[in-house]
Amino acid sequence: MTLAATPQTASLSPILKQATPVVVDHALGSWIHGTDGHSYLDFTTGIGVTSTGHCHPRVVAAAQEQCTKIIHAQYTTVMHQPLLDLTEKLGAVLPLGLDSVFYANSGSEAVEAAVRLARMATAKPNIIVFQGGFHGRTVAAASLTSAGTRFSAGFSPLMGGVHMAPFPYAYRYGWNDDAAIDFALKELDYLLASRVAPNDTAAFLIEPVLGDGGYLPTPPRFLAGLRERADRHGILLIIDEVQAGFGRTGKFWGHQHADDLTPDILITAKGLASGFPISAIAAPTELMSQAWPGSQGGTYGGNAVAAAAAIATLDVIDDEDLVENARIRGEQMLSGIRSVTAGYDAVGDVRGLGLMVGVEFVSRDGDVAVPDAATALAVQQATTRHGLLTLTCGPEANVVRLIPALVVTEHEIATGIERFSAALSDVAARNDGP
Ligand SMILES: Cc1ncc(COP(=O)(O)O)c(C=O)c1O
């Protein structure tokens, strides 16, 4: 091969859209240090991934040690010890009865695995999802997603058999929680009666907190209503814990805020391995056994280094009492953000569960609150300038979300609130709003 006289230079595809201009040099705990010499308090955690913070020494050590043993032990060819150990450890935190685990790489893949399992096990085609839900970007996962047309426009046809019911988004409807829940359950019953027969429906699929759909906690009574209907009609309940699971909401699984509720299939990824790509679905053995053996798999699924990192993540969460920390620091963050946003007309709603807090921006048209994406974006960008990394979300892109690591300290939350407040007042001064 001869080299061209003038070597070609490549650049990153414009398909990628980056929320901040930061280029990372290194990171530790809740802090990212940029190549620009600035340090940033990271309330994005790689979209809720680095549960134990960046580069937790025990996660780093576990991954380093595993790298010296075997990196890629392809799991449909040979089995490896970290995956067996991880499965045993996960057994202790999985809801009772969900004792069979299948691994993949990403959240989207795990969502697809869950849907495939549900369809195979029930021999029924339909999946009912809820408006504003986000389940990933692969074609099937995007077909299940309604957190913004940006995730599913332009590459139709999407996967068939997906039907959508309303989510009890009380703030949007201008109702209280109970009215929104009653409405959403009534509309679900209407959908089941009018268009999507229970006998043709494999599963309901829902997040315990809508993530990309706007940081909206799913009310426990709504989840209980889904469970009751699932049992009544022989439909499976799939809970997508990809973003809300692994301690983030102050309980180990987000759905545990609904007492005594157990899903039929649970999906996990993100926080599972503190940043290494691994995902999983869990279901009762009896259900999992109805999948055709060999019907799922993949080259990289259940990677050995990721599995070792996941084991270390579980140990750190346990030893450092991080689920309880998420609960306490989450309460601090929610009340702190509520207090610094009070009095701003552009802040329509502040909500959250544990270390998932969303601030919804609106403009006013008389009594009507109109989603205001421009102000949300301005605030998100201003937080970066104040040394705090945040993200936007929501179908109308008008929510700023804060997602600190589970190791976040009281001082770091206080610093984050101060920086958020400074960013908000900058934008207000510029716009003569919010
Ligand atoms: C709830 C939920 N499900 C699925 C996914 C898709 O995961 P991934 O991006 O790893 O494919 C995400 C990602 O943000 C998510 O938040």
The ligand as a Gaussian input file, in Angstrom:
#p B3LYP/6-31G(d) Opt

LIG

0 1
 C      -34.960000       4.553000      29.910000
 C      -33.985000       4.270000      28.814000
 N      -34.125000       3.149000      28.080000
 C      -33.267000       2.845000      27.087000
 C      -32.215000       3.687000      26.778000
 C      -31.285000       3.335000      25.657000
 O      -30.031000       3.026000      26.159000
 P      -28.743000       3.105000      25.212000
 O      -28.525000       4.535000      24.882000
 O      -27.659000       2.506000      26.053000
 O      -29.036000       2.291000      24.010000
 C      -32.026000       4.860000      27.519000
 C      -30.926000       5.775000      27.203000
 O      -30.900000       6.920000      27.566000
 C      -32.935000       5.160000      28.554000
 O      -32.828000       6.270000      29.293000

